[in-house]
Amino acid sequence: MAQTFLKTMFGPGSRALQALDGSRASYARMEAQAGETDVLTDREADFIALRDSFYMASISEDGWPYVQHRGGPPGFLRRLSGNRIGFADYQGNRQFLSIANLARDDRVCLFLMDYPARRRLKLIGRARTSNDPEQVAVLMPPGYGAKGERAFMIDIVGFDWNCPQHITPRFTTTQIEAATQPLHEEIARLRARISALEGL
């Protein structure tokens, strides 16, 4: 896990700094175990399928880093087969930045967060898009109101799980409602009991 990610991302400068810091030997051992790819397991696939958003970085046509937020219902990003993941690209602001970037350089980095559990997963891979209506339909979440324009498919090269340090837990409205539902039910029960007692 993460060996190929690290071998791919480390450059001469970071390796030199690691050597100065004393961490190079440990990372060198990890890199020595790197294969062609870090193979996605069910752990990564399950984590990916539960996300309702992620951030995707690509390289602009002039070499600038560009990060874009992508969102949808849980499961809108999912494993298709092996090390390939995908999502439907919804109709948006018509800037076409990511698509133009990928036409020049297909490398992307995805950053996936689970704020309540304080977990994060980084993925690097090579992406392509398709306007094939059948591929778009396969990736569209059932019943979701957005209009799918194209399919994004990403062949993952490497991934890395990061430590939970400095991740502030954040919760969605749905998560808060689910967590507080028993409290609301108890309040309703108590109100009904009070009303019954007042009616005696």
ABEGO torsion letter per residue (X at the ends): XGAAAAAAABBAAAAAAAAAAGAAAAAAAAAAABBABBBBBAAAAAAAAABABBBBBBBBAAGBBBBBBBBEBBGABBBABEABBBBBBBBBAGAGAAAAAAAABABBBBBBBBAAAGBBBBBBBBBBBBABAAAAAAABBBGBABBBABBBBBBBABBBBBBABGBBBBBBAAAAAAAAAAAAAAAAAAAAAAAAAAAX
